[in-house]
């Protein structure tokens, strides 16, 4: 069967291709003939890769006129690698190696004569090497799978995946592709190609700039490359690179602007932001050879004030989002008429710049996220260092505690503090800062530090919490407060006293009589009122040997199950006595009860803290 394209030309002449290497079958080469080529595991793709590590719709290749094809990842599960680096959107250059799953596809600017068509009407099924039985196989329409039906054109002129594209009539078309050499092709001699038109020099320069844009990672340097490339491609009196930042249009790079003018930022002069907004709104280049005489632009105040003549303003767009504009102007009329390619060159460059700026923005966001994650990791490490490393050894008492933050940094705290002055006792504290995250964690650290400072001179619990409240209240944000429970244990007398500030109940279990009680902590939360006198009270709790006390935060009792029901105090109290009564076992059993109720693996809704003690 004749595999030559219509018109009788050899398949490889002037056409790009993919050299496909799939495990277990001989490599083969396919022509890239459509404006959009989709690749994936699903039958609806143009090129099908039967590999479970390849997503159903893995990536697409979209023709960008003279520039060749751009690759766009379609939200694949395992990502798309180009030259062993993960990419989302990239203009391909000859020799680029695309790795998806176990397959490698090499992009060629000029196909070899042995390349076969992806169009089923022009390709014999025998053109593709047969796959051994039991192995995955790459296939395409005409290779044993039905051709994908064309998808409807999108209003923007961008194709739906797998469909064809017809540029809107308002956007200038790129010229026909200039054949390129293929020194990067794998194992093939370069095809003979026509000598390029002299006008192609700037298109080749554009392809070179594309390579630089694809590899540059520094946003500032990227802007410089863009503005310098624009002036090389279309020399003009002044050039500006204007970036959309929220509602503002901000000049981030410029060349040849008068030194007397502010040339960067939101106040930059010598350009019309109204013209920039017009290009963004229309989604296509704005070109005028005499702005003051232009019916649409002559009403713009900046055009009149600056007496602007020729303006070329091209939007930089990526996936339908306007990122900015390239703005060129000249004090003389009709400078862009001398070169019919000016609009096409800058429009093509706008597409390249859109990809590069979007990738740079994504990398910045990733870097910022990584910085935040690192800061949270450090904050979590600092917070863990504030928690007791091990329970203190105190005569007549066993004690244990544990906290699980809902996020990296939590707002719960517990502390064990043995003091010698003003009294020889052990302070056991548990608290819950309203809210979660870093803000609550910072308050928690402050509470712990202040508590230990005041513990040096305040003996009674109500006195100590009064000082703590007065120090906290002025600095807490509106609506933020701290529930708190402070216990004082005297090893000499064996007495246990507690003072509540709006915290959860105490759970008391007396194994000798199998009596289980819940005691109200009482009091008012810290940070709500300036003076706690008369609002909190220190009480004494008499413990017998073997008696157990359990403290907790509301992240335990209010933990929600898969059905939305809360664990509740009764079930938590039942867990206290449902096994060995050593404090560490109680702590782990209560936490396990909460996690089983919420569902293992589910994110905690709130921070969770358990403290248990037993009288010996």
VOGU-3710 file (C-alpha; in Angstrom, 3 decimals, decimal comma):
1> xxxxxxxxxx> 0,000/0,000/0,000  1,260/3,511/-0,759  2,074/5,272/2,519  2,950/8,634/0,999  0,862/11,601/2,101  -1,585/13,177/-0,296  0,187/15,076/-2,983  2,730/12,325/-3,474  5,482/13,752/-1,224  7,634/11,393/0,743
11> xxxxxxxxxx> 6,332/11,024/4,314  9,307/12,590/6,049  9,899/15,675/3,949  9,432/18,825/6,047  7,321/17,052/8,679  8,089/16,580/12,396  7,751/13,141/13,941  7,996/11,071/17,102  10,460/8,185/17,320  8,648/5,777/19,657
21> xxxxxxxxxx> 10,473/3,251/21,831  8,131/0,886/23,677  9,330/-2,079/25,763  9,281/-5,494/24,072  8,600/-4,292/20,508  10,871/-2,760/17,841  10,945/1,078/17,797  8,944/2,868/15,118  8,417/6,424/13,925  5,138/8,299/13,427
31> xxxxxxxxxx> 4,472/11,558/11,634  2,993/14,543/13,446  0,432/15,852/10,974  -2,480/17,180/13,040  -2,641/20,454/14,935  -3,258/18,497/18,152  -2,020/14,980/18,913  -3,142/13,367/22,170  -1,208/10,530/23,771  -2,446/8,171/26,474
41> xxxxxxxxxx> -3,873/4,781/27,354  -7,475/5,432/26,283  -8,751/4,363/22,860  -9,804/7,953/22,079  -6,187/9,156/21,838  -4,416/9,698/18,535  -1,393/7,748/19,793  -2,221/4,970/22,259  0,329/3,625/24,737  -0,970/0,471/26,398
51> xxxxxxxxxx> 0,863/0,833/29,694  -0,844/0,973/33,107  1,705/3,601/34,198  0,386/5,875/31,436  -2,767/7,866/32,226  -5,848/7,530/30,036  -5,172/10,992/28,639  -1,530/11,621/29,500  -0,301/14,539/27,379  -1,004/16,410/24,165
61> xxxxxxxxxx> 1,152/17,939/21,458  -0,158/21,183/19,987  1,244/22,753/16,836  2,623/26,274/17,336  3,151/27,288/13,714  6,812/27,800/12,766  7,848/26,884/16,294  6,850/23,243/15,989  4,912/21,469/18,736  4,337/22,307/22,398
71> xxxxxxxxxx> 3,746/19,569/24,960  1,082/19,929/27,634  0,581/17,446/30,456  -3,131/16,633/30,798  -3,122/16,095/34,564  -1,428/12,708/34,345  -1,089/10,564/37,449  2,653/9,882/37,139  3,733/13,043/35,303  5,455/13,657/31,979
81> xxxxxxxxxx> 9,252/13,837/31,790  11,108/15,737/29,093  14,835/15,068/29,205  14,247/13,491/32,642  12,610/16,619/34,105  8,926/16,836/34,973  7,128/19,411/32,831  3,570/20,694/32,560  3,863/22,850/29,440  6,913/23,101/27,163
91> xxxxxxxxxx> 7,769/23,981/23,598  9,635/20,998/22,169  12,980/21,317/20,441  14,490/18,634/18,200  16,003/15,806/20,210  13,748/16,258/23,266  13,072/12,850/24,872  9,576/12,458/26,323  9,294/9,694/28,924  5,861/8,374/29,972
101> xxxxxxxxxx> 5,587/5,080/31,814  8,033/2,676/30,186  8,008/4,409/26,790  10,341/7,050/25,370  9,237/9,290/22,500  11,885/11,432/20,809  10,797/14,569/18,993  12,268/15,061/15,517  12,015/18,271/13,503  12,180/16,287/10,232
111> xxxxxxxxxx> 10,920/12,731/9,974  12,855/9,962/8,291  11,449/8,363/5,106  10,333/5,362/7,178  7,949/7,408/9,336  4,317/6,293/9,102  1,180/8,388/9,215  -1,078/8,513/12,263  -4,061/9,027/9,992  -5,853/5,742/9,511
121> xxxxxxxxxx> -6,894/6,544/5,949  -3,260/6,744/4,903  -1,652/4,024/6,931  -1,588/0,303/6,578  -1,948/-1,709/9,780  1,088/-3,629/8,588  3,184/-0,463/8,962  3,427/-0,956/12,720  5,559/-3,776/14,085  3,424/-6,480/15,677
131> xxxxxxxxxx> 3,599/-6,799/19,461  4,517/-10,080/21,107  1,633/-11,784/22,823  1,106/-10,685/26,398  2,932/-7,351/26,094  1,579/-3,807/26,003  1,630/-2,189/22,587  1,686/1,328/21,254  -1,003/1,863/18,671  -2,773/4,590/16,756
141> xxxxxxxxxx> -5,745/4,962/14,450  -5,050/2,522/11,637  -2,889/0,408/13,964  -5,721/-1,780/15,162  -7,835/0,842/16,987  -10,592/3,078/15,651  -9,739/6,632/14,781  -10,669/9,178/17,448  -13,616/11,324/16,348  -12,796/15,032/15,990
151> xxxxxxxxxx> -13,874/17,089/18,995  -15,692/20,398/18,578  -13,640/23,549/18,323  -13,460/25,647/21,469  -14,568/29,294/21,324  -11,016/30,475/22,123  -9,575/28,813/19,073  -7,771/26,285/21,289  -8,541/22,678/20,461  -10,238/20,246/22,725
161> xxxxxxxxxx> -7,867/17,323/23,442  -7,725/15,120/20,376  -9,491/17,625/18,111  -8,407/19,976/15,393  -7,860/23,709/15,684  -8,948/26,549/13,463  -7,443/29,868/14,584  -9,999/32,669/14,888  -9,983/34,919/11,876  -9,067/37,864/14,086
171> xxxxxxxxxx> -5,734/36,357/15,013  -3,049/36,356/12,295  -1,972/32,933/11,141  1,659/31,881/11,320  3,372/31,272/7,975  3,792/27,768/6,635  6,398/25,713/8,476  9,964/26,187/7,341  11,703/22,824/6,976  14,484/22,299/9,500
181> xxxxxxxxxx> 17,436/19,997/9,658  17,319/16,945/11,886  20,808/16,384/13,199  19,228/15,284/16,466  17,324/12,389/14,860  18,081/8,960/16,232  20,053/6,654/13,971  18,970/8,418/10,758  20,669/10,604/8,181  19,283/14,148/7,976
191> xxxxxxxxxx> 16,642/14,540/5,305  17,335/16,857/2,405  15,386/20,068/2,926  14,934/23,249/0,906  17,171/26,226/1,680  15,307/28,463/4,161  13,895/31,805/3,139  16,064/34,718/4,407  13,075/35,904/6,406  13,308/32,651/8,353
201> xxxxxxxxxx> 16,362/33,947/10,257  14,183/35,626/12,846  11,931/32,575/13,115  15,012/30,476/13,790  16,076/33,049/16,362  12,642/32,701/17,926  13,189/28,948/18,230  16,551/29,595/19,911  14,909/31,955/22,375  12,295/29,273/23,064
211> xxxxxxxxxx> 15,069/26,983/24,268  16,342/29,684/26,609  12,850/30,316/27,956  12,333/26,608/28,604  15,491/26,336/30,689  15,457/29,640/32,598  14,171/29,336/36,154  14,921/32,797/37,571  11,829/35,034/37,112  13,856/38,242/36,880
221> xxxxxxxxxx> 16,225/36,847/34,283  13,261/35,413/32,378  11,732/38,871/32,002  15,034/40,219/30,676  15,254/37,424/28,093  11,703/38,149/26,937  12,155/41,906/26,501  15,538/41,538/24,757  14,128/38,917/22,407  11,181/41,142/21,490
231> xxxxxxxxxx> 13,500/43,980/20,512  15,676/41,629/18,451  12,648/40,278/16,606  10,904/43,628/16,100  13,197/46,645/16,634  11,286/49,605/18,006  11,840/52,871/19,851  10,495/51,584/23,178  9,522/48,185/24,488  7,718/47,301/27,721
241> xxxxxxxxxx> 6,861/44,007/29,375  3,718/44,569/31,432  2,577/41,922/33,918  -0,922/41,487/35,380  -0,687/41,556/39,169  -4,209/41,375/40,521  -6,079/44,356/39,097  -2,862/46,256/38,378  -0,777/46,336/35,204  2,836/46,571/36,329
251> xxxxxxxxxx> 5,838/47,237/34,081  8,450/44,667/35,038  10,955/45,181/32,208  11,569/47,886/29,607  14,057/48,998/27,016  14,813/52,356/25,388  12,312/54,362/27,464  13,310/58,023/28,140  15,383/58,290/31,310  13,251/61,188/32,554
261> xxxxxxxxxx> 10,276/58,858/32,967  9,473/56,316/35,659  9,986/53,109/33,702  8,924/50,316/36,046  6,131/49,549/38,511  2,537/50,754/38,512  3,475/54,395/37,793  5,608/53,726/34,714  5,060/56,298/31,966  5,485/56,354/28,197
271> xxxxxxxxxx> 2,865/53,703/27,551  -0,905/53,516/27,420  -2,370/51,095/29,936  -5,722/51,564/28,221  -4,229/50,058/25,074  -2,819/47,212/27,193  -6,247/46,536/28,681  -7,790/46,663/25,207  -5,410/43,923/23,994  -6,129/41,814/27,075
281> xxxxxxxxxx> -9,890/42,260/26,729  -9,882/41,333/23,036  -7,414/38,482/23,509  -5,549/39,424/20,329  -2,880/41,917/19,204  -3,704/45,605/18,962  -1,847/47,293/16,093  -2,160/50,904/15,074  0,097/52,863/12,726  -1,150/56,257/13,944
291> xxxxxxxxxx> -2,776/56,083/17,381  -3,936/59,709/17,560  -5,909/59,181/14,339  -7,208/55,724/15,253  -10,988/55,742/15,764  -10,795/53,223/18,649  -7,654/54,476/20,412  -7,708/58,249/19,897  -10,084/58,701/22,836  -7,592/57,204/25,304
301> xxxxxxxxxx> -6,145/60,020/27,432  -2,629/58,594/27,538  -2,562/58,311/23,748  -3,446/61,995/23,494  -1,147/63,101/26,314  1,893/61,186/25,063  1,130/61,883/21,383  1,684/58,205/20,632  1,943/57,179/17,004  2,538/53,512/16,182
311> xxxxxxxxxx> 1,712/50,924/18,829  1,891/47,148/18,772  0,497/45,509/21,920  0,284/41,713/22,124  -1,359/39,848/25,052  0,587/37,115/26,831  -1,960/34,388/27,520  -1,638/30,906/29,012  -4,594/28,517/29,188  -7,053/31,360/28,791
321> xxxxxxxxxx> -5,510/33,498/31,532  -3,995/36,860/30,630  -0,556/37,129/32,247  0,462/40,447/30,721  1,321/42,158/27,428  4,294/42,955/25,217  4,017/46,652/24,319  6,020/48,320/21,518  5,712/51,907/20,295  7,338/54,224/17,780
331> xxxxxxxxxx> 7,170/58,023/17,483  6,798/57,758/13,687  3,866/56,423/11,703  3,783/53,117/9,834  7,032/51,527/11,125  5,520/48,074/11,397  4,265/48,146/7,794  7,864/47,758/6,651  7,862/44,210/8,013  4,710/42,155/7,516
341> xxxxxxxxxx> 5,942/39,562/9,989  5,992/41,900/13,002  2,573/40,983/14,359  3,070/37,270/13,669  6,487/37,235/15,336  5,364/39,012/18,483  2,115/37,004/18,620  4,085/33,750/18,400  6,486/35,047/21,000  3,531/35,918/23,239
351> xxxxxxxxxx> 2,566/32,228/23,250  6,117/31,258/24,210  6,326/33,909/26,886  2,972/32,771/28,310  4,253/29,231/28,790  7,531/30,450/30,290  5,879/32,930/32,670  3,280/30,370/33,767  6,012/27,817/34,457  8,073/30,409/36,345
361> xxxxxxxxxx> 5,030/31,361/38,402  4,358/27,702/39,157  7,965/27,171/40,220  7,756/30,243/42,460  4,581/28,899/44,053  6,216/25,512/44,569  9,284/27,158/46,110  7,087/29,322/48,356  5,117/26,254/49,417  8,340/24,405/50,149
371> xxxxxxxxxx> 9,554/27,365/52,248  6,300/27,406/54,184  6,460/23,664/54,694  10,040/23,986/55,935  9,041/26,791/58,310  6,139/24,683/59,584  8,461/21,727/60,030  10,822/23,882/62,101  7,917/25,344/64,083  6,592/21,837/64,777
381> xxxxxxxxxx> 10,048/20,737/65,867  10,296/23,725/68,239  6,844/22,990/69,614  7,703/19,344/70,243  10,812/20,493/72,111  8,557/22,439/74,507  6,621/19,308/75,449  7,919/17,123/78,284  10,612/14,787/76,988  9,787/12,262/79,723
391> xxxxxxxxxx> 7,534/12,189/82,792  9,226/13,457/85,962  9,975/11,047/88,798  7,837/12,157/91,712  7,294/10,242/94,934  3,835/8,692/95,150  2,698/9,543/91,610  2,938/8,058/88,098  2,232/10,293/85,146  2,161/10,261/81,314
401> xxxxxxxxxx> 0,938/12,479/78,468  0,763/12,768/74,700  -0,536/15,223/72,105  -1,480/14,794/68,428  -1,791/18,109/66,527  -4,400/18,334/63,769  -1,827/20,205/61,670  1,955/20,469/61,730  1,691/22,967/64,574  -1,030/22,628/67,190
411> xxxxxxxxxx> -2,719/24,749/69,847  -2,881/22,134/72,638  -0,328/22,012/75,414  0,515/19,969/78,452  3,400/20,394/80,851  4,980/18,844/83,932  7,003/21,229/86,067  8,753/20,255/89,315  9,490/23,328/91,413  11,298/23,905/94,643
421> xxxxxxxxxx> 10,185/27,490/95,358  7,885/28,918/96,472  6,651/25,369/97,203  8,032/21,886/96,696  5,439/20,397/94,371  4,651/19,232/90,851  2,615/21,402/88,505  0,596/19,442/85,947  -1,061/21,592/83,288  -3,169/21,053/80,187
431> xxxxxxxxxx> -4,611/23,717/77,922  -6,309/24,320/74,610  -5,816/27,505/72,581  -8,823/28,321/70,402  -8,114/27,681/66,748  -5,432/25,580/65,105  -2,202/26,051/63,241  0,745/28,394/63,676  -1,162/31,200/65,423  -2,518/28,880/68,099
441> xxxxxxxxxx> 0,899/27,235/68,408  2,575/30,582/69,096  0,053/31,355/71,844  0,620/27,904/73,311  4,376/28,530/73,509  3,719/31,898/75,173  1,372/30,341/77,747  3,946/27,721/78,698  6,714/30,296/79,103  4,567/32,670/81,183
451> xxxxxxxxxx> 3,274/29,843/83,371  6,771/28,739/84,293  7,808/32,349/84,961  4,872/33,031/87,289  5,371/29,657/88,978  8,539/31,063/90,577  6,569/33,258/92,988  2,848/32,348/92,851  2,022/29,421/95,128  -1,697/28,750/94,698
461> xxxxxxxxxx> -3,234/27,687/91,414  -5,858/30,442/91,298  -3,182/33,052/91,979  -0,934/31,647/89,253  -3,711/31,560/86,625  -4,736/35,099/87,569  -1,256/36,382/86,713  -1,257/34,336/83,499  -4,612/35,767/82,420  -3,562/39,390/83,029
471> xxxxxxxxxx> -0,438/38,886/80,939  -2,253/37,141/78,063  -5,459/39,138/77,663  -4,058/42,378/76,141  -2,130/40,505/73,457  -4,684/37,916/72,329  -6,557/38,587/69,099  -10,276/39,215/69,348  -12,133/35,940/69,764  -9,029/34,005/70,862
481> xxxxxxxxxx> -8,934/32,420/74,307  -7,307/29,568/76,234  -9,077/26,916/78,275  -6,768/25,693/81,053  -6,540/23,229/83,909  -3,750/23,374/86,487  -3,052/20,627/89,044  -0,662/20,917/92,010  0,594/17,716/93,591  2,404/17,843/96,957
491> xxxxxxxxxx> 4,615/14,737/97,352  4,992/15,345/101,075  1,293/15,265/101,937  0,053/13,383/98,868  -2,572/16,080/98,277  -3,754/16,992/94,788  -5,322/20,411/94,138  -6,777/21,629/90,847  -7,840/24,985/89,364  -9,947/25,172/86,219
501> xxxxxxxxxx> -10,237/28,003/83,725  -13,104/26,885/81,499  -11,465/23,549/80,658  -12,934/20,065/80,198  -14,009/17,810/83,071  -11,577/15,655/85,020  -12,158/11,892/84,789  -11,602/10,104/88,137  -11,566/6,326/88,449  -11,251/4,547/91,826
511> xxxxxxxxxx> -10,481/0,868/91,069  -10,966/-0,212/94,669  -14,664/0,609/94,453  -14,892/0,605/90,613  -16,311/4,092/90,885  -16,021/6,284/87,756  -16,633/10,026/88,167  -16,389/13,154/86,062  -15,557/16,375/87,892  -16,334/19,815/86,468
521> xxxxxxxxxx> -13,184/21,926/86,167  -15,094/25,216/86,517  -13,810/28,751/86,022  -13,643/31,126/83,048  -11,329/30,724/80,077  -8,159/32,818/79,958  -8,213/35,899/77,737  -11,939/36,600/78,037  -11,927/39,030/80,998  -9,132/41,110/82,542
531> xxxxxxxxxx> -9,549/39,988/86,147  -10,277/36,405/87,219  -10,657/37,096/90,926  -13,850/35,428/92,121  -14,210/33,581/88,828  -11,755/30,729/89,415  -11,175/28,582/92,498  -8,572/26,067/93,652  -10,114/22,821/94,907  -8,637/19,740/96,563
541> xxxxxxxxxx> -9,059/16,200/95,256  -8,311/13,374/97,722  -6,700/10,375/96,049  -6,258/6,874/97,431  -3,519/4,496/96,247  -4,418/3,183/92,784  -6,790/6,043/91,969  -6,497/7,360/88,401  -7,113/10,864/87,023  -7,367/11,543/83,281
551> xxxxxxxxxx> -7,199/15,010/81,678  -7,961/15,749/78,018  -8,773/18,475/75,508  -12,016/18,755/73,578  -10,329/17,203/70,538  -11,047/13,884/72,289  -14,687/14,234/73,296  -15,695/16,197/70,185  -13,921/13,882/67,738  -16,377/13,126/64,937
561> xxxxxxxxxx> -17,007/9,669/63,549  -17,650/8,867/59,908  -21,358/9,393/60,545  -20,816/12,809/62,144  -21,439/11,665/65,739  -19,092/12,847/68,491  -17,192/10,440/70,733  -18,494/12,102/73,886  -17,361/12,083/77,508  -19,006/8,783/78,445
571> xxxxxxxxxx> -17,135/6,730/75,833  -13,835/8,431/76,651  -14,358/7,777/80,391  -15,175/4,137/79,641  -11,863/3,820/77,803  -9,992/5,002/80,904  -10,934/1,907/82,913  -11,121/-0,562/79,986  -7,678/-2,065/80,508  -4,398/-1,721/82,414
581> xxxxxxxxxx> -4,356/1,333/84,640  -0,763/2,478/84,329  -0,816/6,081/82,972  0,986/5,325/79,710  -1,462/2,526/78,871  -4,406/4,828/79,628  -3,032/7,566/77,381  -2,493/5,191/74,444  -5,874/3,512/74,934  -7,742/6,822/74,953
591> xxxxxxxxxx> -5,955/8,019/71,810  -6,665/4,716/70,091  -10,342/5,032/71,034  -10,491/8,476/69,438  -8,734/7,354/66,259  -10,935/4,283/65,896  -13,981/6,488/66,243  -12,840/9,003/63,626  -11,531/6,308/61,273  -7,854/5,464/60,984
601> xxxxxxxxxx> -6,116/7,521/58,338  -8,611/10,382/58,489  -7,348/13,843/59,330  -8,074/14,977/62,892  -10,590/17,782/63,123  -8,908/19,246/66,203  -5,751/18,844/68,251  -5,878/15,912/70,662  -4,131/15,736/74,063  -4,414/13,149/76,848
611> xxxxxx> -2,715/13,250/80,284  -3,115/10,490/82,895  -1,808/10,105/86,453  -2,095/7,425/89,118  -1,550/7,605/92,867  0,827/4,996/94,144
//
